[in-house]
Amino acid sequence: MLKILIMFFIFFILNLNARENPFFPSFGEKDILYTSNQKNKKSKLKQVSIKLPSYARIIKKITIEYKNLDASVETQSIKLDNNIDWHLPIFISQQYTHKLNKNHLQKNIFQEITSIKYAKFYIYKNNFKIKTKDKILRNFLLVSPHRIVIDIAKNTSLKSFRKKIAKKGFKEIKIGNHNHFYRIVIVLDGIYTYNFKKTFDGYIFTIQ
């Protein structure tokens, strides 16, 4: 009789350990967040954009703040270190697009914008090219508005003129005559720095 009672007790204990408590999650499972009772009447995100100021050059980080099911608010960030073109907005979208913009297929060709007797002027993207045999005496940057001033050695009676430029980065070119040189002023559409280099047929100024 004693043996039967001991065996029954052992069986009872083992059966208790084998049973799963229905009121608690199994080992390794996570509880579902408590959801808010607020009704979500927000429209779906399609596309939004942000426009940066003209002195922005490098994007360092993007941070998104979002609300969870339980109405708590959190953020996620992506660290970046990329050059940007401030003329173009930065988009946030949940829509895919596979359309090819034909403007991206433009060839690397400088487009002539105007000319004088001693020089021709071209633009390609953020590059301004002066095709001339004359020598640059000096060049420098002025502000309000930002503009590149270029003095070229030439004793001439060149008439002054100006021309609007409908190209990104550039607004206007002005040319005037001085004693023993003529001056070219390239008016920019924002805040830039620049560098220039000598080529076999003139000079190229690159704004950044």
trRosetta pair geometry for C-beta under 8 A, 3 or more apart (Angstrom, degrees):
i j d omega theta_ij theta_ji phi_ij phi_ji
1 4 5.8 -53 -153 32 34 111
1 5 6.6 32 151 -17 65 105
2 5 5.8 -55 -151 36 33 111
2 6 6.4 33 152 -19 67 105
3 6 5.8 -54 -148 36 32 111
3 7 6.3 30 155 -17 66 107
4 7 5.9 -56 -147 38 31 109
4 8 6.3 31 155 -19 65 109
5 8 5.7 -56 -146 37 30 113
5 9 6.4 33 155 -21 64 106
6 9 5.7 -55 -150 35 31 113
6 10 6.5 30 154 -17 65 105
7 10 5.9 -53 -148 36 33 110
7 11 6.3 34 154 -19 65 107
8 11 5.7 -55 -148 37 31 113
8 12 6.4 34 153 -23 64 107
9 12 5.7 -54 -149 33 30 114
9 13 6.6 29 154 -18 64 104
10 13 5.9 -55 -150 35 32 110
10 14 6.4 28 155 -15 66 108
11 14 5.9 -58 -148 40 30 109
11 15 6.2 31 155 -22 64 110
12 15 5.8 -57 -148 35 28 113
12 16 6.7 32 153 -23 62 103
13 16 5.8 -53 -155 29 32 112
13 17 6.8 26 153 -14 64 105
14 17 5.9 -57 -152 36 35 109
14 18 6.4 30 154 -19 67 110
15 18 5.8 -58 -145 36 32 110
15 19 6.6 39 156 -30 64 101
16 19 6.0 -52 -154 22 31 112
20 26 6.9 -22 -152 -95 128 91
21 24 5.0 25 98 30 118 101
25 29 4.2 -124 166 81 122 119
25 30 7.6 -97 136 47 167 5
25 31 6.4 -147 -19 -76 146 68
26 29 5.1 76 62 -3 76 122
33 68 6.7 -67 151 150 168 123
33 69 5.2 126 89 73 126 114
33 70 4.5 -108 164 -38 115 118
34 70 5.1 74 74 -117 69 111
35 69 4.7 -58 -112 161 83 102
35 70 6.2 -103 -106 -85 28 57
36 69 6.9 -173 8 158 82 49
36 70 6.0 123 -40 -159 83 28
36 71 3.9 85 -67 -40 139 111
38 71 6.6 92 16 -88 128 122
44 94 7.5 -101 165 68 95 136
45 48 7.3 -65 -155 -11 95 104
45 92 7.6 -54 180 125 128 98
45 93 7.6 178 143 -145 98 34
45 94 5.1 87 95 7 102 123
46 93 6.9 -19 148 -140 44 82
46 94 7.0 -95 -122 50 22 85
46 95 5.9 19 -163 -30 67 126
47 91 5.9 -18 -164 -164 102 111
47 92 7.1 159 -151 82 52 49
47 93 4.1 -1 -105 -103 85 101
47 94 7.9 -147 -69 26 60 57
47 95 6.1 -59 -53 25 102 119
48 91 7.2 149 81 -153 39 60
48 92 5.2 -10 61 58 88 98
48 93 7.7 -180 24 -73 53 61
49 89 3.8 41 174 147 125 138
49 90 6.4 150 -157 74 73 41
49 91 4.9 -33 -97 -96 88 65
49 92 7.4 -178 -84 17 38 69
50 89 6.3 151 68 -164 31 92
50 90 5.2 -20 58 59 88 96
50 92 7.9 40 -8 -9 98 103
51 89 5.0 -55 -82 -103 70 91
52 56 3.9 -50 154 30 128 160
52 84 7.0 56 39 116 156 140
52 86 5.0 -105 88 -134 102 86
52 89 7.9 151 1 -126 73 48
52 90 6.9 54 -27 -9 107 111
53 56 5.5 119 62 -20 66 98
53 86 6.7 -37 100 -158 31 136
54 86 5.3 145 -125 115 36 150
54 189 7.7 -146 -129 117 136 70
54 190 3.1 -147 -162 -161 136 123
54 191 4.8 122 113 21 105 85
55 86 7.5 83 33 -76 18 164
55 190 7.5 -155 -54 163 52 105
55 191 4.4 -11 -81 76 84 139
56 59 7.7 40 172 -71 113 70
56 84 6.4 -26 131 78 103 122
56 86 4.8 132 61 -95 94 114
57 83 6.5 -38 167 -140 73 74
57 84 6.7 157 177 50 23 78
57 86 7.4 -48 -76 -40 44 109
57 208 7.0 44 -132 155 128 86
58 81 6.7 -1 180 -162 115 54
58 82 6.8 159 -154 80 71 30
58 83 5.9 -45 -99 -97 71 46
58 84 6.7 150 -113 9 18 90
59 62 7.4 15 169 -52 119 90
59 80 5.1 -3 111 96 94 133
59 81 7.8 -153 83 -107 58 14
59 82 5.5 -12 51 61 96 85
59 84 5.0 74 -26 -36 103 132
59 90 7.4 118 -99 -95 146 146
60 79 7.2 -33 163 -154 63 69
60 80 6.1 162 -179 70 13 75
60 81 6.4 29 -120 -92 58 61
61 77 5.6 -1 -176 -174 111 114
61 78 6.8 162 -155 81 61 48
61 79 5.3 -27 -102 -111 88 53
61 80 6.2 176 -82 25 30 80
62 77 6.7 161 84 -154 46 63
62 78 4.8 -1 55 52 96 98
62 80 6.6 45 -9 -8 91 124
63 75 5.6 5 -176 -177 101 121
63 76 7.3 169 -150 87 58 36
63 77 4.4 -21 -98 -99 79 92
63 78 8.0 -165 -73 22 40 61
64 75 6.6 160 82 -153 44 69
64 76 5.5 -11 58 59 94 83
64 77 7.6 176 18 -83 64 43
64 92 7.8 140 -99 -137 115 143
65 73 6.3 15 180 -179 99 105
65 74 7.4 180 -149 95 60 31
65 75 4.8 -32 -96 -95 68 90
66 73 7.2 172 89 -149 32 65
66 74 6.3 -21 63 65 78 75
66 75 7.4 139 16 -100 70 39
66 76 7.4 -4 11 9 114 99
67 71 6.3 -16 -173 -144 110 39
67 72 7.2 155 -154 80 63 33
67 73 5.4 -34 -98 -96 68 74
68 71 6.9 -54 71 16 72 13
68 72 4.9 -2 38 59 119 83
68 73 7.5 -152 4 -78 82 25
68 74 6.5 47 -37 5 109 109
84 88 7.7 -131 178 62 87 98
84 90 7.4 -28 -147 -72 140 111
85 88 4.9 52 89 15 104 105
86 190 6.8 -162 84 151 132 169
87 168 5.3 21 -117 -156 171 120
87 169 7.5 -77 -49 -55 138 69
87 190 8.0 -148 -71 -10 82 147
100 104 7.1 -111 -178 50 78 122
100 105 7.7 50 156 -41 112 114
101 104 4.8 87 82 -8 95 105
102 105 5.6 -52 -164 26 52 115
103 106 6.2 -10 -175 -27 51 109
106 109 7.5 -114 167 31 89 92
108 124 6.7 63 -166 -175 60 144
109 124 6.7 -177 93 -104 30 123
110 122 3.7 48 159 157 117 135
110 123 6.7 146 -157 64 78 19
110 124 4.4 -84 -96 -35 62 114
110 127 7.3 -81 -104 98 103 114
110 129 5.3 -21 -143 24 151 142
111 122 6.1 150 71 -156 32 82
111 123 5.8 -29 60 62 87 74
111 124 6.7 133 6 -76 74 70
112 115 6.8 -10 -173 -46 118 105
112 120 6.0 -41 -132 176 111 112
112 121 7.0 105 -154 78 65 50
112 122 5.3 -47 -91 -95 50 82
113 121 5.3 -55 56 104 95 98
113 122 6.6 152 1 -115 84 27
113 123 5.6 42 -35 -2 127 107
113 163 7.2 158 147 111 100 135
113 165 5.9 8 -164 -118 148 102
113 167 7.3 -82 -92 -17 136 135
113 173 7.1 120 110 0 130 142
114 120 7.9 -174 101 -153 41 57
114 121 5.3 5 61 50 74 117
114 163 5.1 138 -61 42 154 164
114 173 6.4 -163 40 69 135 140
115 119 6.8 -160 -151 102 67 49
115 120 4.2 -18 -109 -111 105 73
115 121 6.5 -168 -82 15 51 75
116 119 5.5 22 52 51 95 78
116 120 8.0 -161 31 -76 54 40
116 158 6.5 30 -178 -144 138 125
116 175 6.2 -139 -52 138 145 169
117 156 7.7 -179 69 -159 128 146
117 158 7.1 -147 30 -106 113 99
118 132 6.0 43 143 -136 79 110
118 133 7.7 -103 -171 42 84 82
118 134 5.9 33 163 -22 123 131
118 152 7.8 171 116 120 131 139
118 154 6.0 52 -174 -127 174 164
118 156 7.0 -116 -27 -64 142 163
118 158 7.5 -75 11 -82 118 132
118 182 7.6 132 54 34 138 143
119 130 5.6 -14 -171 -172 127 92
119 131 6.3 149 -161 75 67 54
119 132 3.8 -25 -104 -76 96 115
119 134 7.0 -69 -65 27 108 115
119 152 7.3 54 -48 95 145 177
119 184 7.9 -69 87 -70 158 140
119 202 7.4 109 -142 -123 96 130
120 130 7.6 151 77 -159 45 46
120 131 4.3 -10 58 56 94 112
120 132 7.5 176 24 -59 58 71
121 128 7.2 -14 -167 -174 94 89
121 129 7.1 153 -157 84 45 59
121 130 5.9 -14 -103 -105 73 65
121 131 7.6 -149 -68 19 27 80
121 173 6.3 94 152 -137 169 170
121 184 8.0 168 -90 -149 130 138
122 128 7.5 155 83 -161 52 44
122 129 4.1 -13 63 61 100 109
122 131 6.8 52 -5 -19 112 107
123 127 6.9 152 -155 85 50 60
123 128 5.7 -15 -102 -105 78 63
123 129 7.3 -166 -74 18 29 80
123 165 7.1 114 -37 -166 155 130
123 167 5.0 50 128 160 159 175
123 170 6.3 -116 -114 22 143 151
124 127 4.9 -8 65 60 80 110
124 129 7.2 25 10 -12 96 117
125 168 7.9 -29 -156 74 44 109
125 169 7.8 58 153 1 46 148
126 168 7.8 -58 -80 106 71 93
126 169 5.2 165 -119 -95 72 165
126 206 5.9 63 116 -160 93 72
126 207 5.0 -119 -179 59 100 81
126 208 7.2 92 151 -77 146 46
127 204 5.5 -14 -167 -171 110 106
127 205 7.1 146 -158 77 56 47
127 206 5.2 -22 -101 -97 76 77
128 148 7.7 169 57 52 150 147
128 170 6.6 120 -81 -82 120 141
128 186 5.8 51 -178 -133 172 158
128 204 7.2 148 76 -160 44 55
128 205 4.5 -18 63 63 98 101
128 206 7.8 -172 22 -74 70 32
128 207 7.4 50 -6 -20 107 101
129 199 7.7 -13 -143 19 105 147
129 202 6.3 93 177 93 83 130
129 203 7.2 171 -151 90 54 47
129 204 4.9 -19 -100 -104 79 77
129 205 7.7 -168 -75 23 32 68
130 150 7.3 -159 -38 129 160 164
130 152 8.0 -147 158 -74 150 141
130 184 7.0 152 -101 58 140 175
130 202 4.9 -153 99 174 61 126
130 203 4.9 5 53 55 101 92
130 204 7.9 -166 23 -77 66 34
130 205 7.5 44 -8 -8 100 102
131 201 5.3 -7 -141 136 89 104
131 202 4.2 -123 -114 -30 33 148
132 152 6.8 -9 120 -152 162 150
132 202 5.0 88 28 -115 61 103
132 203 7.6 -20 41 9 97 91
134 152 4.8 73 117 173 128 113
134 153 5.9 -168 -178 66 101 69
134 154 5.2 -36 -129 -58 146 112
135 152 7.0 152 82 -156 36 71
135 153 5.0 1 67 31 89 119
136 139 6.0 -17 179 -36 131 107
136 150 6.1 -60 -133 -167 111 97
136 151 7.0 105 -163 77 67 54
136 152 5.6 -48 -101 -100 54 72
136 153 7.7 177 -119 -3 5 84
136 203 6.3 42 -34 -52 135 157
137 151 4.5 -50 57 103 111 104
137 152 6.7 178 0 -109 87 16
137 153 5.2 116 -54 -52 102 87
137 181 5.7 -52 -2 -112 144 149
138 150 7.9 -174 94 -145 48 42
138 151 5.1 19 52 42 80 113
139 148 6.5 7 -176 180 105 96
139 149 6.5 173 -150 89 56 55
139 150 4.6 -2 -107 -105 101 72
139 151 7.2 -160 -74 21 55 67
139 196 6.5 20 77 15 160 151
139 205 7.7 -144 180 -99 155 124
140 148 7.7 169 88 -153 27 58
140 149 5.5 -13 61 58 74 102
141 146 6.9 -11 -172 -160 103 83
141 147 7.3 156 -154 79 59 39
141 148 5.9 -33 -99 -101 70 62
141 149 7.5 176 -92 15 19 82
141 193 7.3 -72 -62 -132 166 52
141 194 6.6 153 -77 26 121 107
142 146 7.4 165 91 -143 50 37
142 147 5.3 -16 63 60 93 88
142 149 6.0 49 -6 -21 111 118
143 146 5.4 -8 -120 -87 61 64
143 147 7.9 177 -89 18 18 70
145 171 7.5 -26 132 40 157 149
145 187 5.8 52 90 -158 128 98
145 188 6.9 -164 146 59 105 68
146 187 7.8 116 87 -162 53 54
146 188 4.5 -42 99 58 101 118
146 190 6.7 -11 38 108 137 27
146 191 5.6 154 -45 -111 150 42
146 192 5.9 135 148 30 149 80
147 185 5.4 14 166 -177 129 94
147 186 6.2 166 -162 80 74 48
147 187 4.7 -29 -103 -103 109 54
147 188 6.1 -168 -89 5 45 81
148 185 7.3 161 80 -155 49 47
148 186 4.4 -2 53 53 99 105
148 188 7.1 76 -13 -38 87 108
148 194 5.9 -16 -89 30 130 163
148 205 6.1 124 152 -177 170 155
148 207 7.8 -126 -39 -82 131 104
149 183 6.5 -19 -166 -167 90 107
149 184 7.6 151 -159 82 42 53
149 185 5.5 -11 -104 -105 70 78
150 183 7.0 146 78 -159 49 56
150 184 4.3 -15 63 61 104 100
150 185 7.7 -172 24 -75 72 33
150 186 7.3 38 -3 -8 111 101
150 205 7.7 -112 -66 -57 135 143
151 178 7.5 -39 -136 44 106 138
151 181 4.8 36 179 149 95 144
151 182 7.7 166 -151 84 57 30
151 183 5.3 -25 -99 -101 71 77
151 184 7.9 -168 -74 23 26 70
152 181 5.9 157 76 -162 37 91
152 182 5.7 -20 61 62 94 78
152 183 7.7 171 18 -90 74 27
152 184 6.7 39 -9 -6 113 107
153 180 6.9 -24 -146 156 71 81
153 181 5.3 -52 -103 -101 37 93
154 158 7.7 49 108 -20 125 128
154 180 7.7 146 73 174 26 40
154 181 6.1 85 36 -129 61 42
154 182 5.5 -26 61 3 113 99
155 180 5.2 -20 -85 -115 85 53
156 177 6.3 -118 90 -127 83 117
156 182 6.1 -27 54 -45 118 120
157 177 6.6 36 -160 -152 24 166
158 175 7.0 -71 144 143 132 110
158 176 7.8 148 101 -179 106 22
158 177 4.3 162 63 -75 84 113
158 182 5.1 14 44 -104 147 141
159 177 7.2 -20 -75 -14 11 123
160 174 7.6 8 -172 -179 94 86
160 175 6.5 -175 -143 97 55 60
160 176 4.1 12 -112 -110 108 77
160 177 6.4 -116 -60 7 79 79
161 174 7.6 -162 101 -146 39 55
161 175 5.9 4 55 55 72 96
162 172 6.1 10 -179 177 104 113
162 173 6.9 175 -151 91 60 48
162 174 4.3 -12 -105 -105 97 80
162 175 7.4 177 -82 20 50 63
163 172 6.8 168 86 -155 41 70
163 173 5.4 -5 57 57 89 91
164 171 7.1 -52 -149 165 71 60
164 172 5.4 -40 -111 -100 47 85
165 170 4.5 -33 102 121 143 105
165 171 6.0 114 54 134 92 11
165 172 5.8 -168 9 -82 89 25
165 173 6.1 74 -42 -15 121 91
167 170 4.9 13 76 53 101 105
168 189 7.3 -94 -162 38 42 147
169 188 6.4 -45 171 -147 60 88
169 189 6.0 -164 -163 28 9 107
169 190 7.7 -70 -127 29 47 98
169 192 7.4 61 -154 -69 90 151
169 207 5.5 157 -170 64 122 140
170 173 7.6 8 177 -51 120 87
170 186 6.4 -55 -133 -178 106 99
170 187 7.3 101 -165 80 64 57
170 188 6.2 -56 -105 -115 47 53
170 189 6.5 -32 19 -18 6 98
171 187 4.6 -64 67 108 103 102
171 188 6.5 77 4 153 97 9
171 189 4.8 134 -52 -74 100 79
172 186 7.9 166 87 -159 50 39
172 187 4.1 12 55 43 90 125
173 184 6.8 -21 -167 -167 97 91
173 185 7.1 153 -159 81 47 56
173 186 5.7 -12 -106 -107 78 64
173 187 7.3 -145 -70 17 30 81
174 184 7.5 149 81 -160 51 43
174 185 4.3 -9 59 57 99 107
174 187 7.0 57 -6 -25 103 106
175 182 6.4 22 -176 162 92 114
175 183 7.0 168 -150 87 48 53
175 184 5.4 -11 -102 -104 83 67
175 185 7.5 -162 -71 21 38 72
176 182 6.8 -177 93 -161 35 77
176 183 5.2 -10 61 57 84 99
176 185 7.8 16 9 -4 100 108
177 182 5.1 -38 -108 -109 56 91
177 183 7.9 -169 -84 18 10 77
178 181 5.3 -8 71 72 105 75
178 182 6.5 160 23 -104 75 33
178 183 5.8 55 -10 -21 120 105
186 205 7.1 166 29 83 163 154
188 191 8.0 128 109 -81 131 11
188 192 5.3 -115 -176 18 163 125
188 207 6.4 149 -118 -125 132 155
192 207 4.2 -5 178 -170 151 107
192 208 6.2 130 -163 60 89 39
193 207 7.4 149 81 -156 36 61
193 208 5.3 -26 67 62 84 97
194 205 5.6 9 178 -178 131 95
194 206 6.2 159 -155 81 76 45
194 207 4.8 -37 -94 -100 96 59
194 208 6.7 164 -92 12 39 79
195 205 7.6 175 91 -150 32 56
195 206 5.6 -12 61 58 77 96
195 208 7.5 24 2 -10 90 120
196 203 5.6 17 178 178 117 110
196 204 6.4 172 -151 87 70 46
196 205 4.5 -26 -95 -98 103 67
196 206 7.1 168 -88 14 47 70
197 203 7.0 168 84 -152 37 69
197 204 5.7 -9 56 56 83 93
198 202 7.9 -149 -153 123 58 26
198 203 5.9 -41 -107 -100 49 77
199 202 5.6 2 59 62 102 56
199 203 6.5 175 15 -93 87 21
199 204 5.8 64 -29 -15 123 101
